[in-house]
Amino acid sequence: MKGKLKAEKLNKHPIMPWWMPITPESQTYYYRNIDMVSVTYVTDYDNVAPLVPDDLNLVEITGLDGQSCVSLIFAKYRENDQTGPYMEAIVAIPVLFSDVPYLYVVAIYVDNDSALVAGREFGGYPKKIARIEMMNYGDLFLSSLCRATTQAKTADPQFYDIASSSVTRGEMLFSVPLPSTGVGKLPSPYDMLLPMPESSGKPLPYVLPTIGLRTFPGVGEKSNEAEILQLISTPWVITRATVWAGLNPSIDLIASGEDPIARNLPANRLVGAFILRGDMHTEVRSWKLLRNYKE
């Protein structure tokens, strides 16, 4: 008695488990009514460079030689038809690939297994499950990231604080869709945090392009090698939003054995922050393979 499942069928249903996938086989992921709080800081170039593939160039910062930017981003996705609502915390580094700016994601956390699988398998984002909280009290936005740990360092040994931020909402910087005449250059430091596209004569969305390093191990004798090793770009298209200046930003990073962000990417000084509230989406067909290291 033989099984009847054909490889051709599996090839058309690549998400595991194929017959009850953990995330829908959707081509477009919609995120509605989101909050995003981003705080950017600088750390030594020597801290950042070992984490970034040599196909990517780090962004130089005028007046801060030997320093590189790091963004700590918290996001609350209240409505998502594909994965359900979830929370996310991201550590990203501004880079250039072929002179095009991206955010290269070096660490990312979610509290939903569907979001974890979709991000890892499609985009190569190194997602982990964590406890993430975001609260705003009037104009004050407080965010925190905790992770399960094997190190009994706290009264609650299952969770250990890794990162937190505090940002106060300031004046509105711009709204999305961007006006047909263009927003123009934002004041410093927001011109560096939120580069504006050229005016096209029609309203535009705002696009946040990111890069993930997609890796999957081999098996058997090759279990200590990557069988898939790729750079993947993902455009996050913000279609409706209000973006505010982030005032009086502060962050706290705490070193953990399993999540050594504070040790590997310590904050030397803060650059600036912004707060975004709105809608966005990404289409899987618009994701691109930038580099395949196994060819």
Backbone bond lengths (Angstrom), bond angles and torsions (degrees), N, CA, C in turn:
res aa  C-N    CA-C-N  psi(-1)  N-CA   C-N-CA  omega(-1)  CA-C   N-CA-C  phi
1 M - - - 1.464 - - 1.525 108.56 -
2 K 1.313 116.95 119.55 1.461 122.48 -176.50 1.530 110.47 -106.54
3 G 1.324 113.95 154.03 1.458 118.83 171.18 1.518 110.66 -69.68
4 K 1.310 116.70 162.06 1.459 121.32 -176.89 1.527 113.34 -113.45
5 L 1.334 117.35 0.18 1.467 120.42 -177.06 1.521 110.00 -75.51
6 K 1.309 117.01 122.97 1.451 123.22 -178.47 1.528 111.09 -97.44
7 A 1.340 115.68 148.20 1.459 120.70 178.48 1.519 111.22 -60.29
8 E 1.327 116.54 -32.85 1.461 119.43 179.79 1.522 111.37 -60.84
9 K 1.323 116.87 -37.35 1.464 120.66 178.94 1.526 110.28 -68.96
10 L 1.339 116.56 -42.70 1.464 120.13 178.49 1.524 110.76 -61.22
11 N 1.321 116.07 -36.72 1.459 120.33 -177.81 1.520 111.56 -64.16
12 K 1.335 116.62 -25.14 1.464 120.67 179.28 1.525 112.50 -90.51
13 H 1.319 116.41 -6.52 1.468 121.14 179.81 1.534 108.62 -134.32
14 P 1.360 117.04 74.25 1.459 120.29 -169.37 1.529 115.51 -78.82
15 I 1.329 118.12 -8.56 1.469 119.67 -176.36 1.522 109.54 -87.19
16 M 1.336 116.65 128.10 1.467 120.75 -179.48 1.529 111.05 -86.01
17 P 1.357 118.28 148.03 1.462 125.79 -15.90 1.532 109.77 -68.68
18 W 1.314 118.02 135.74 1.457 120.84 -168.80 1.525 112.33 -61.50
19 W 1.337 118.21 -30.56 1.469 120.24 -175.10 1.526 112.34 -94.30
20 M 1.326 117.95 -5.85 1.463 122.38 171.30 1.525 107.63 -151.53
21 P 1.354 117.09 66.17 1.465 121.56 -171.54 1.521 112.50 -58.46
22 I 1.329 114.08 145.65 1.454 120.38 -177.16 1.525 111.47 -72.86
23 T 1.327 116.81 -19.80 1.458 121.22 175.96 1.525 107.92 -137.42
24 P 1.325 119.96 143.59 1.460 121.29 -177.60 1.524 112.31 -59.89
25 E 1.320 115.59 148.67 1.458 120.30 177.10 1.526 108.47 -81.45
26 S 1.324 114.26 67.86 1.462 121.73 -174.81 1.520 109.93 -100.55
27 Q 1.333 116.37 147.94 1.456 120.59 177.39 1.525 112.04 -94.63
28 T 1.333 117.38 -14.91 1.458 120.97 179.34 1.521 109.39 -133.64
29 Y 1.324 115.78 131.64 1.467 121.79 178.54 1.525 107.84 -111.02
30 Y 1.327 115.64 122.14 1.460 121.55 -177.54 1.530 110.03 -104.95
31 Y 1.319 115.40 135.38 1.464 122.54 177.36 1.524 107.25 -125.70
32 R 1.328 116.19 113.36 1.459 120.32 -177.03 1.530 110.15 -116.35
33 N 1.342 114.43 145.46 1.458 121.20 176.85 1.528 110.91 58.05
34 I 1.319 115.34 56.47 1.461 120.85 -177.90 1.525 110.54 -99.09
35 D 1.324 115.26 154.11 1.461 123.23 166.80 1.522 107.99 -116.06
36 M 1.322 116.33 137.53 1.460 121.19 176.38 1.518 108.66 -136.83
37 V 1.330 116.31 128.92 1.460 122.53 178.81 1.523 107.64 -123.29
38 S 1.314 117.49 119.29 1.464 122.33 -176.40 1.518 110.29 -120.76
39 V 1.332 115.91 129.07 1.462 122.52 174.90 1.524 107.64 -122.53
40 T 1.326 116.61 127.09 1.459 121.31 -178.92 1.525 109.40 -110.61
41 Y 1.338 114.58 135.96 1.459 120.87 177.67 1.525 109.57 -133.84
42 V 1.325 116.23 173.62 1.461 120.05 176.87 1.522 109.54 -116.87
43 T 1.321 113.14 147.56 1.454 122.07 174.49 1.519 107.51 -137.86
44 D 1.330 117.57 171.67 1.458 120.59 -177.72 1.526 110.99 -64.59
45 Y 1.320 115.21 140.61 1.472 120.43 175.85 1.523 111.26 -53.99
46 D 1.332 117.03 -38.37 1.466 120.57 -178.44 1.529 112.26 -65.20
47 N 1.343 118.00 -20.37 1.465 120.57 174.81 1.526 111.51 -77.66
48 V 1.335 115.31 -38.21 1.459 120.82 -171.90 1.525 112.27 -82.46
49 A 1.333 116.92 -43.14 1.466 121.47 -170.66 1.531 113.84 -53.93
50 P 1.354 120.36 -41.28 1.469 118.78 -179.28 1.519 114.38 -65.47
51 L 1.333 118.52 -14.67 1.468 121.77 -178.75 1.517 112.86 -95.56
52 V 1.340 117.69 -6.00 1.460 122.00 -171.46 1.530 109.96 -113.63
53 P 1.346 119.05 126.50 1.470 121.29 177.26 1.523 111.58 -55.02
54 D 1.337 115.74 146.89 1.462 118.88 -174.98 1.523 113.13 -75.27
55 D 1.340 118.04 0.34 1.462 120.44 170.39 1.524 111.59 -79.92
56 L 1.317 117.31 -11.92 1.455 121.75 -176.78 1.519 109.72 -107.91
57 N 1.322 117.17 143.54 1.460 122.97 177.06 1.517 109.65 -106.24
58 L 1.316 116.02 134.77 1.456 120.41 176.17 1.522 109.91 -75.61
59 V 1.324 115.41 148.80 1.459 121.08 -177.67 1.527 109.65 -81.81
60 E 1.324 116.26 125.36 1.466 120.50 178.44 1.525 110.10 -75.10
61 I 1.334 115.57 143.43 1.462 121.57 -178.08 1.520 108.33 -112.51
62 T 1.317 116.18 117.95 1.458 120.84 -178.92 1.527 110.72 -59.78
63 G 1.340 115.95 127.09 1.456 121.34 177.87 1.516 114.49 83.13
64 L 1.327 117.56 -1.50 1.472 120.78 179.43 1.527 108.93 -130.29
65 D 1.329 115.68 67.06 1.454 120.61 -179.34 1.531 110.40 -62.27
66 G 1.319 115.36 140.96 1.452 120.57 177.40 1.512 114.10 77.79
67 Q 1.351 116.70 10.57 1.460 120.96 -179.52 1.534 109.78 -117.85
68 S 1.322 116.66 151.12 1.465 122.20 176.02 1.522 109.15 -131.53
69 C 1.329 114.95 150.98 1.462 120.27 -178.73 1.527 111.84 -84.94
70 V 1.319 115.12 149.01 1.459 123.95 172.32 1.521 106.84 -137.06
71 S 1.337 116.64 135.64 1.460 120.94 177.57 1.519 110.34 -111.08
72 L 1.327 116.11 128.68 1.461 123.10 172.89 1.528 106.80 -102.89
73 I 1.336 116.47 114.10 1.463 121.81 -172.07 1.522 109.77 -120.50
74 F 1.323 115.83 130.54 1.459 121.68 171.90 1.528 108.08 -113.00
75 A 1.344 116.20 139.50 1.459 120.00 -178.63 1.518 110.32 -138.78
76 K 1.324 115.26 139.77 1.461 122.97 175.06 1.518 107.63 -117.65
77 Y 1.338 115.99 113.62 1.456 121.86 179.99 1.534 107.95 -101.72
78 R 1.309 115.84 96.30 1.470 120.03 -172.85 1.531 112.25 -72.15
79 E 1.329 117.87 -33.65 1.459 121.12 -175.27 1.525 109.30 -134.43
80 N 1.339 115.69 121.41 1.456 120.91 177.58 1.524 107.62 -149.17
81 D 1.328 116.71 117.00 1.465 120.52 -175.44 1.525 112.56 -72.94
82 Q 1.321 117.58 -23.38 1.457 120.50 -172.61 1.533 112.56 -90.29
83 T 1.314 117.90 -43.13 1.465 120.93 -175.75 1.524 112.82 -113.80
84 G 1.327 116.95 -7.60 1.453 120.25 -171.73 1.515 110.07 82.93
85 P 1.326 118.19 164.93 1.461 120.75 179.48 1.520 110.77 -64.49
86 Y 1.336 116.06 145.09 1.464 119.18 177.73 1.525 110.65 -158.96
87 M 1.327 114.17 169.21 1.458 122.50 178.63 1.527 108.32 -109.71
88 E 1.340 114.98 153.46 1.466 118.81 -178.09 1.524 109.89 -146.02
89 A 1.327 115.94 144.63 1.464 122.54 172.71 1.521 107.41 -131.04
90 I 1.324 116.52 132.62 1.462 122.17 -171.28 1.524 109.67 -129.62
91 V 1.328 115.85 139.02 1.461 122.53 168.95 1.523 106.05 -115.77
92 A 1.337 117.12 115.91 1.459 121.02 -173.07 1.528 110.12 -133.05
93 I 1.326 114.56 151.11 1.463 122.12 -177.65 1.528 108.90 -119.30
94 P 1.336 119.25 124.38 1.468 120.43 176.27 1.531 110.33 -65.87
95 V 1.342 115.69 128.92 1.463 121.75 -179.02 1.516 109.53 -138.41
96 L 1.335 114.58 172.15 1.455 121.93 172.81 1.529 108.36 -122.68
97 F 1.336 115.63 134.74 1.462 121.43 171.18 1.516 106.71 -125.28
98 S 1.333 116.78 116.80 1.474 121.43 -174.26 1.526 110.27 53.41
99 D 1.338 115.35 41.00 1.473 124.01 177.26 1.526 113.59 68.12
100 V 1.332 117.91 9.96 1.461 121.86 176.18 1.526 108.57 -100.56
101 P 1.344 119.04 130.88 1.469 120.63 -177.88 1.528 112.26 -76.55
102 Y 1.341 115.49 140.01 1.458 123.50 175.69 1.520 108.61 -141.15
103 L 1.331 115.50 167.86 1.457 122.26 165.44 1.525 107.28 -106.67
104 Y 1.333 116.42 116.50 1.463 121.05 178.62 1.524 108.35 -89.83
105 V 1.332 116.76 120.45 1.462 122.42 -173.41 1.528 109.63 -86.97
106 V 1.337 116.50 115.70 1.466 120.11 179.99 1.523 112.40 -101.46
107 A 1.332 117.54 -19.76 1.470 121.62 176.31 1.517 107.59 -153.42
108 I 1.342 115.72 141.88 1.464 119.27 -178.39 1.524 108.36 -156.20
109 Y 1.332 115.16 141.55 1.466 121.76 -174.44 1.521 109.22 -133.88
110 V 1.340 116.07 143.38 1.459 122.44 176.07 1.524 108.41 -138.54
111 D 1.342 116.28 168.65 1.465 119.87 178.24 1.525 111.25 -118.30
112 N 1.344 115.95 25.43 1.460 121.93 -174.37 1.528 107.76 -142.17
113 D 1.352 118.02 125.62 1.460 119.56 -175.14 1.526 112.89 -68.78
114 S 1.338 118.54 -29.76 1.463 120.39 176.61 1.524 110.97 -63.61
115 A 1.323 116.24 -43.52 1.459 120.21 178.73 1.525 110.67 -66.25
116 L 1.324 116.96 -36.25 1.463 120.58 179.07 1.525 110.40 -63.46
117 V 1.333 117.52 -48.92 1.460 121.13 -176.76 1.524 111.23 -66.14
118 A 1.334 117.56 -45.62 1.462 120.61 -179.03 1.527 110.61 -60.10
119 G 1.329 117.33 -43.59 1.459 120.30 -179.27 1.515 113.09 -67.36
120 R 1.323 116.76 -41.70 1.465 120.36 -179.47 1.531 111.74 -69.13
121 E 1.340 117.13 -50.31 1.455 119.91 -171.04 1.522 113.01 -74.72
122 F 1.332 117.96 -35.86 1.465 120.16 -179.55 1.532 111.80 -88.33
123 G 1.327 116.59 -52.35 1.459 119.71 -169.42 1.502 116.35 -100.17
124 G 1.334 118.10 -7.42 1.451 119.54 -178.99 1.508 113.97 73.69
125 Y 1.335 117.13 23.93 1.460 119.22 179.26 1.534 109.47 -82.92
126 P 1.330 117.63 129.47 1.469 121.33 -174.17 1.528 111.93 -77.52
127 K 1.326 115.94 64.89 1.458 120.81 -172.11 1.525 112.71 -76.87
128 K 1.332 114.88 144.58 1.452 124.08 172.52 1.525 108.62 -129.69
129 I 1.318 116.11 156.29 1.458 120.84 174.96 1.526 109.21 -82.39
130 A 1.317 116.24 137.04 1.464 121.04 -178.87 1.520 109.57 -152.13
131 R 1.324 115.06 171.69 1.461 121.14 172.44 1.519 107.61 -101.28
132 I 1.320 115.86 120.05 1.460 122.10 -174.75 1.523 108.19 -126.00
133 E 1.322 116.20 132.36 1.460 120.89 179.89 1.527 109.88 -127.89
134 M 1.327 115.50 138.41 1.460 122.08 174.11 1.516 108.32 -135.78
135 M 1.320 115.67 126.32 1.453 121.80 177.87 1.522 108.22 -134.08
136 N 1.345 115.82 141.80 1.459 117.55 170.71 1.520 109.30 -126.35
137 Y 1.301 113.92 134.79 1.459 122.76 179.96 1.522 106.52 -116.89
138 G 1.342 115.51 96.08 1.456 118.13 -172.54 1.520 108.81 65.48
139 D 1.318 117.65 -120.96 1.465 122.05 -179.63 1.527 113.10 -91.79
140 L 1.320 117.95 -0.69 1.464 120.84 -178.71 1.527 109.73 -93.36
141 F 1.330 117.18 123.85 1.459 123.73 179.32 1.527 109.00 -112.50
142 L 1.326 115.97 118.57 1.463 122.61 -179.99 1.525 109.21 -115.20
143 S 1.330 117.11 131.76 1.462 121.67 -176.75 1.521 109.32 -136.72
144 S 1.353 116.16 147.63 1.456 119.53 179.88 1.522 110.38 -148.62
145 L 1.341 115.06 152.91 1.456 123.77 -179.73 1.519 109.03 -130.13
146 C 1.337 116.17 125.26 1.463 122.58 176.77 1.526 108.28 -128.07
147 R 1.332 115.75 148.07 1.457 120.00 -178.46 1.515 110.17 -130.46
148 A 1.347 115.65 146.88 1.451 119.59 170.53 1.526 108.83 -60.87
149 T 1.315 116.83 142.40 1.451 120.70 -175.89 1.518 110.78 -142.04
150 T 1.318 115.53 151.87 1.465 120.77 174.01 1.518 110.96 -89.69
151 Q 1.339 114.84 -3.59 1.461 119.26 -178.62 1.531 109.34 -95.96
152 A 1.317 116.58 117.81 1.471 120.67 -178.26 1.523 109.04 -80.87
153 K 1.326 115.68 81.64 1.461 120.39 -175.69 1.519 112.71 -107.89
154 T 1.319 116.76 -11.24 1.451 119.83 -175.36 1.521 109.56 -131.75
155 A 1.329 115.35 171.95 1.463 119.46 176.69 1.523 110.90 -63.06
156 D 1.332 116.31 -27.51 1.462 121.64 175.46 1.526 107.67 -107.69
157 P 1.333 118.62 93.02 1.469 120.51 -172.83 1.522 113.70 -67.66
158 Q 1.333 117.61 -12.60 1.453 119.41 -179.87 1.529 112.64 -78.95
159 F 1.331 117.57 -19.24 1.451 120.21 -177.25 1.523 110.86 -135.70
160 Y 1.330 114.37 141.30 1.448 120.77 -178.78 1.526 108.10 -135.91
161 D 1.327 117.11 130.05 1.456 120.81 -179.89 1.527 110.31 -62.34
162 I 1.339 116.17 135.16 1.463 121.76 179.16 1.520 111.36 -117.11
163 A 1.340 116.43 -45.05 1.461 119.52 -176.52 1.518 110.08 -155.14
164 S 1.322 115.66 151.37 1.463 121.27 175.16 1.522 108.87 -152.48
165 S 1.332 115.30 159.42 1.458 119.87 177.26 1.516 110.08 -144.47
166 S 1.322 114.51 156.16 1.456 123.06 175.62 1.522 107.41 -135.59
167 V 1.340 116.75 125.30 1.462 121.56 -177.72 1.523 108.75 -140.95
168 T 1.325 116.33 138.69 1.463 122.00 176.00 1.517 109.60 -104.15
169 R 1.324 116.14 131.96 1.461 120.90 -179.39 1.516 110.66 -71.05
170 G 1.332 115.82 128.21 1.457 121.95 178.89 1.521 111.81 -108.87
171 E 1.328 116.79 -145.69 1.457 121.48 -177.64 1.524 111.14 -71.13
172 M 1.323 115.59 154.12 1.453 120.49 177.30 1.526 109.71 -70.23
173 L 1.337 115.81 132.48 1.458 120.66 178.37 1.523 111.25 -89.62
174 F 1.347 116.50 -45.22 1.454 121.07 177.75 1.528 108.58 -168.86
175 S 1.324 115.35 169.85 1.455 121.01 175.91 1.523 109.07 -124.62
176 V 1.313 115.41 159.77 1.460 122.61 179.58 1.525 107.25 -120.98
177 P 1.360 118.78 135.39 1.459 128.49 8.52 1.535 112.52 -63.46
178 L 1.325 114.49 146.15 1.449 119.71 175.98 1.524 109.10 -67.75
179 P 1.319 118.30 141.22 1.472 120.38 -178.13 1.520 111.74 -63.58
180 S 1.320 115.92 154.30 1.465 121.00 -175.99 1.522 112.63 -62.92
181 T 1.321 117.14 -25.57 1.465 120.22 -179.91 1.520 111.91 -88.12
182 G 1.335 117.80 -3.45 1.460 120.43 179.30 1.514 111.69 90.07
183 V 1.312 115.38 153.61 1.466 121.61 179.29 1.517 110.58 -83.15
184 G 1.335 116.13 -29.06 1.447 119.56 -173.33 1.510 110.37 85.57
185 K 1.313 116.36 177.36 1.451 120.96 -177.67 1.522 110.36 -74.48
186 L 1.326 116.32 131.11 1.457 121.03 178.88 1.522 109.76 -77.77
187 P 1.322 117.66 156.88 1.464 119.84 176.77 1.527 110.45 -68.05
188 S 1.327 115.78 157.17 1.462 121.02 177.05 1.528 109.49 -67.11
189 P 1.347 119.79 142.01 1.467 129.11 3.02 1.515 113.83 -92.99
190 Y 1.354 116.86 7.78 1.462 119.54 -173.89 1.517 112.35 -70.21
191 D 1.350 117.00 -21.87 1.463 119.53 176.09 1.527 110.96 -63.48
192 M 1.346 117.20 -28.85 1.455 120.81 178.01 1.531 111.26 -85.10
193 L 1.339 116.54 -35.19 1.464 119.92 -177.21 1.523 111.92 -76.45
194 L 1.351 116.98 -31.68 1.466 121.56 -173.97 1.528 109.32 -133.85
195 P 1.324 117.84 76.53 1.477 119.15 179.23 1.520 110.94 -62.68
196 M 1.312 116.11 135.56 1.458 122.09 -176.31 1.526 111.08 -95.18
197 P 1.354 117.22 140.27 1.468 119.83 175.32 1.517 110.82 -74.01
198 E 1.329 115.18 163.25 1.457 120.18 175.30 1.528 110.12 -68.35
199 S 1.329 115.79 147.16 1.458 120.34 177.63 1.527 109.41 -65.04
200 S 1.350 115.74 137.46 1.465 120.19 -178.22 1.530 112.27 -114.32
201 G 1.318 117.04 -1.00 1.459 119.79 -177.31 1.508 114.02 84.89
202 K 1.333 116.58 4.98 1.471 120.93 177.08 1.523 108.60 -147.33
203 P 1.330 117.82 156.02 1.469 120.01 178.92 1.531 111.09 -59.00
204 L 1.325 115.78 141.46 1.461 121.18 -176.33 1.521 111.48 -128.51
205 P 1.340 117.41 151.48 1.460 119.87 167.37 1.528 108.88 -75.73
206 Y 1.332 115.72 171.51 1.465 119.82 173.29 1.523 107.12 -109.92
207 V 1.318 116.93 128.33 1.457 121.28 -174.18 1.525 110.34 -108.79
208 L 1.332 115.40 129.05 1.462 122.29 173.41 1.529 107.58 -106.19
209 P 1.351 118.97 103.39 1.462 120.14 -179.55 1.532 111.07 -88.77
210 T 1.324 116.58 133.69 1.465 121.18 -179.83 1.525 110.13 -125.34
211 I 1.332 115.49 163.02 1.466 122.46 176.54 1.515 108.81 -128.44
212 G 1.343 115.55 135.89 1.453 122.09 172.80 1.515 110.04 -120.85
213 L 1.330 116.94 150.32 1.465 122.54 176.39 1.524 107.40 -101.45
214 R 1.323 115.88 103.06 1.475 122.60 -173.19 1.528 109.51 -86.11
215 T 1.322 117.40 114.46 1.456 121.50 -179.05 1.522 110.67 -131.82
216 F 1.335 115.61 136.45 1.459 122.46 172.74 1.524 107.74 -135.35
217 P 1.330 118.03 134.38 1.467 120.41 -176.96 1.519 112.33 -75.90
218 G 1.342 115.06 158.84 1.446 120.84 171.95 1.520 110.42 -80.84
219 V 1.317 115.99 -170.81 1.461 121.21 -179.95 1.528 109.51 -128.27
220 G 1.354 115.35 165.20 1.449 120.38 178.21 1.512 111.98 60.74
221 E 1.322 116.71 -129.15 1.463 121.01 -178.18 1.522 112.51 -64.85
222 K 1.326 117.12 -17.65 1.466 120.73 -179.67 1.522 112.01 -104.93
223 S 1.332 116.39 19.15 1.462 119.18 -177.43 1.522 112.70 -68.28
224 N 1.341 117.41 -16.96 1.469 120.20 177.65 1.527 111.30 -98.64
225 E 1.337 117.11 15.02 1.455 122.05 176.69 1.524 109.58 -123.39
226 A 1.326 115.52 159.96 1.467 120.37 174.44 1.515 109.16 -85.24
227 E 1.323 116.74 126.62 1.455 120.47 173.96 1.514 110.87 -85.97
228 I 1.340 116.53 -32.39 1.464 122.96 172.81 1.520 107.59 -120.31
229 L 1.323 116.55 127.79 1.464 121.80 -179.49 1.524 107.65 -146.12
230 Q 1.336 115.96 102.57 1.455 121.21 -170.74 1.526 111.54 -141.30
231 L 1.325 115.05 149.09 1.467 121.25 168.09 1.523 107.96 -97.38
232 I 1.353 116.64 124.11 1.459 122.30 -177.51 1.530 109.20 -118.75
233 S 1.325 116.92 133.71 1.468 120.37 175.60 1.526 109.56 -104.96
234 T 1.320 115.42 141.11 1.460 122.26 -179.18 1.523 109.75 -131.78
235 P 1.335 118.90 119.59 1.466 120.39 174.57 1.528 110.92 -88.79
236 W 1.330 116.96 127.88 1.463 122.93 175.68 1.522 106.64 -103.99
237 V 1.318 115.89 111.07 1.461 122.47 -171.12 1.528 109.00 -95.70
238 I 1.316 116.46 110.49 1.457 122.05 178.23 1.525 107.64 -89.67
239 T 1.315 115.97 114.77 1.465 120.99 -173.26 1.523 112.98 -97.47
240 R 1.331 117.37 -27.40 1.463 121.88 179.02 1.509 107.90 -146.68
241 A 1.338 117.09 126.40 1.464 118.58 -178.41 1.520 110.94 -168.67
242 T 1.325 113.16 158.46 1.461 121.91 165.22 1.518 106.61 -118.66
243 V 1.323 116.17 133.40 1.465 121.79 -177.86 1.525 108.22 -119.75
244 W 1.339 115.65 126.20 1.459 121.77 -178.87 1.529 110.98 -114.90
245 A 1.309 115.21 154.88 1.464 121.06 170.48 1.523 109.04 -66.10
246 G 1.318 116.54 143.09 1.454 121.89 175.53 1.519 109.80 -100.94
247 L 1.330 116.95 115.15 1.465 121.84 -176.33 1.530 110.75 -99.31
248 N 1.322 115.16 153.21 1.474 122.78 176.10 1.535 112.59 47.86
249 P 1.350 117.73 48.10 1.459 118.04 -178.23 1.528 111.64 -70.85
250 S 1.308 115.20 146.69 1.468 120.93 172.75 1.518 107.66 -146.43
251 I 1.334 115.74 149.74 1.456 120.86 177.21 1.523 108.52 -136.60
252 D 1.334 114.13 159.14 1.462 120.79 173.93 1.517 106.99 -136.26
253 L 1.332 116.87 126.04 1.456 123.27 177.73 1.521 108.52 -116.94
254 I 1.343 116.40 130.80 1.460 121.38 -177.04 1.521 108.62 -123.68
255 A 1.323 117.23 126.05 1.455 121.73 -175.42 1.516 111.21 -69.37
256 S 1.332 115.45 138.99 1.451 123.25 175.90 1.520 107.57 -135.34
257 G 1.333 117.07 146.06 1.452 119.82 -179.84 1.508 113.07 -59.46
258 E 1.349 117.04 -40.49 1.458 120.69 -178.91 1.524 112.95 -82.53
259 D 1.322 117.54 -22.09 1.466 122.15 -175.72 1.531 109.09 -136.99
260 P 1.350 116.74 77.60 1.469 120.80 -171.40 1.530 114.25 -84.53
261 I 1.341 117.30 45.84 1.466 120.04 -179.34 1.527 110.75 -62.23
262 A 1.326 116.12 -44.88 1.473 119.75 -177.61 1.520 111.50 -63.41
263 R 1.334 117.00 -33.75 1.457 120.18 -179.00 1.525 111.82 -79.65
264 N 1.330 117.37 -40.31 1.459 120.45 -176.24 1.522 113.35 -85.00
265 L 1.336 117.04 -29.50 1.463 120.98 -176.68 1.528 110.47 -132.20
266 P 1.338 117.73 60.57 1.469 119.37 -179.15 1.527 111.63 -67.77
267 A 1.317 116.33 151.24 1.466 121.62 -178.54 1.526 110.07 -88.62
268 N 1.336 116.61 121.38 1.462 121.26 174.83 1.532 111.74 -85.85
269 R 1.336 115.83 -41.61 1.465 121.00 175.73 1.518 108.64 -162.57
270 L 1.320 115.77 155.26 1.458 120.36 179.84 1.529 110.23 -87.07
271 V 1.348 115.38 146.82 1.458 121.62 179.51 1.524 110.76 -101.58
272 G 1.335 116.72 -47.73 1.455 120.49 -178.56 1.511 111.08 171.93
273 A 1.337 116.32 177.69 1.460 121.13 -176.66 1.516 109.75 -150.85
274 F 1.339 115.30 158.25 1.456 120.74 172.30 1.519 109.30 -145.62
275 I 1.331 115.09 161.02 1.465 123.40 178.77 1.517 108.02 -125.65
276 L 1.318 116.63 135.10 1.462 122.30 -178.70 1.523 109.52 -128.68
277 R 1.317 115.98 139.21 1.463 121.64 174.64 1.526 108.08 -137.27
278 G 1.358 117.00 126.15 1.456 119.12 -178.77 1.512 113.06 169.70
279 D 1.350 116.19 -147.49 1.466 123.74 -177.01 1.522 109.26 -126.89
280 M 1.334 116.10 149.93 1.454 120.13 174.00 1.529 109.43 -152.03
281 H 1.334 114.98 169.24 1.461 120.50 174.84 1.518 109.15 -153.04
282 T 1.320 115.68 165.39 1.455 121.49 172.00 1.522 108.13 -142.51
283 E 1.326 116.10 139.30 1.458 122.34 178.45 1.515 109.16 -104.57
284 V 1.329 116.86 124.74 1.462 121.20 -177.22 1.526 110.66 -58.53
285 R 1.312 117.53 -34.77 1.469 120.13 -179.22 1.529 112.50 -67.06
286 S 1.329 117.48 -18.11 1.462 119.99 179.61 1.532 112.41 -90.63
287 W 1.347 116.99 -5.48 1.456 119.76 175.89 1.527 108.64 -71.19
288 K 1.330 116.39 147.47 1.467 119.84 -174.10 1.524 111.46 -127.10
289 L 1.329 114.25 144.59 1.458 121.43 170.86 1.524 107.14 -86.18
290 L 1.324 116.13 108.68 1.462 120.58 -179.42 1.518 112.46 -83.41
291 R 1.320 116.43 -36.28 1.465 120.62 -178.18 1.513 109.53 -154.56
292 N 1.331 116.14 131.15 1.461 122.14 174.36 1.522 107.64 -112.46
293 Y 1.330 116.79 107.04 1.457 121.17 -174.10 1.523 112.71 -77.92
294 K 1.330 118.58 -9.31 1.471 120.77 -176.88 1.527 112.08 -98.10
295 E 1.311 118.14 1.30 1.470 119.13 178.32 1.522 110.45 -85.26
